[in-house]
Amino acid sequence: MEHSAQRVPSPVPDVGNRTSVTGGPDAGLYTLNAAHAPLNLYTSTPLGTSTYDANGCLASGKSGAQVLAYDYRERLVEFHDVTHARLSVYGYDALGRRYKKVT
């Protein structure tokens, strides 16, 4: 018996990507930027909009109410909660372990 190989297009469109939710606290539409779709990075959800940097790291969330900054190793070094006027700064040692959190 011969088996023929079946080719699956890569990436598979819309597999596992949420587009909407009905009911519950997170009900509404979910959208992805085409460039971020393979990474499952939603740009708009019922909780607000999000933006991402060129590396796919979250740059801002909740419609700009949260702003994040990363170092050259893509480690979170600053989190600014604009709504509550809170700033958190993080530091890392040479092995990448977080050793400092200042709020």
C-alpha positions as CSV (number, residue, x, y, z in Angstrom):
1,M,0.0,0.0,0.0
2,E,1.4,3.4,-1.0
3,H,1.0,6.5,1.1
4,S,1.0,9.9,-0.6
5,A,2.5,12.8,1.4
6,Q,0.0,15.5,2.1
7,R,1.4,19.0,2.1
8,V,0.1,21.4,4.7
9,P,0.5,25.1,3.9
10,S,2.8,26.9,6.3
11,P,1.8,28.8,8.3
12,V,-1.7,27.3,8.6
13,P,-4.1,30.2,8.4
14,D,-6.3,31.0,11.4
15,V,-5.4,27.8,13.4
16,G,-5.6,28.6,17.1
17,N,-6.0,32.3,16.7
18,R,-8.9,33.6,18.7
19,T,-11.1,36.1,16.7
20,S,-13.9,36.5,19.1
21,V,-15.4,35.4,22.5
22,T,-19.0,35.2,23.4
23,G,-20.0,35.6,27.1
24,G,-17.8,36.0,30.1
25,P,-15.7,38.9,31.2
26,D,-13.5,38.9,28.1
27,A,-16.3,38.8,25.5
28,G,-15.6,40.7,22.3
29,L,-13.4,40.8,19.2
30,Y,-9.7,39.9,19.1
31,T,-7.5,41.1,16.3
32,L,-4.0,40.4,15.2
33,N,-1.6,42.4,13.1
34,A,-0.6,40.3,10.1
35,A,3.1,40.6,11.0
36,H,2.4,39.4,14.5
37,A,0.0,36.6,13.7
38,P,2.6,33.8,13.7
39,L,3.6,34.9,17.3
40,N,-0.1,35.1,18.5
41,L,0.4,38.8,19.5
42,Y,-3.0,40.4,19.7
43,T,-3.1,44.1,18.9
44,S,-6.7,44.6,20.0
45,T,-8.8,42.8,22.7
46,P,-11.8,43.7,24.8
47,L,-9.2,44.8,27.4
48,G,-7.7,47.4,25.1
49,T,-5.0,47.8,22.4
50,S,-1.4,46.6,22.6
51,T,1.7,47.5,20.6
52,Y,4.9,45.5,20.1
53,D,8.5,46.3,19.3
54,A,10.4,44.9,16.3
55,N,11.4,41.9,18.4
56,G,7.8,41.0,19.4
57,C,8.1,42.3,22.9
58,L,5.1,44.0,24.4
59,A,5.8,47.8,24.2
60,S,2.4,49.1,25.6
61,G,-0.8,47.5,26.8
62,K,-4.3,48.4,27.9
63,S,-4.5,51.1,25.3
64,G,-1.3,52.8,26.4
65,A,-2.0,52.7,30.1
66,Q,1.0,50.4,30.6
67,V,4.4,51.1,28.9
68,L,7.2,48.6,29.0
69,A,10.9,48.9,28.2
70,Y,13.5,46.2,27.6
71,D,17.3,45.9,27.5
72,Y,19.4,44.5,24.6
73,R,18.7,41.0,25.8
74,E,14.9,41.6,25.7
75,R,14.6,41.5,29.5
76,L,12.0,43.8,31.1
77,V,13.8,46.7,32.7
78,E,11.0,49.1,33.2
79,F,7.2,48.9,33.7
80,H,5.2,52.1,33.8
81,D,1.5,52.0,34.9
82,V,0.3,55.3,33.6
83,T,-3.2,55.0,35.2
84,H,-1.9,54.5,38.7
85,A,1.3,56.6,38.3
86,R,3.6,53.7,39.2
87,L,7.0,53.0,37.8
88,S,8.9,49.7,38.4
89,V,12.6,49.3,37.4
90,Y,14.3,45.9,37.2
91,G,17.9,44.9,37.3
92,Y,19.6,41.6,36.2
93,D,22.9,40.0,37.1
94,A,25.4,38.5,34.5
95,L,23.5,35.2,34.5
96,G,20.2,36.9,33.6
97,R,18.6,36.5,37.0
98,R,16.6,39.4,38.3
99,Y,18.2,40.8,41.4
100,K,16.5,44.2,41.7
101,K,13.0,45.5,41.6
102,V,12.4,49.2,42.5
103,T,8.8,50.5,42.6
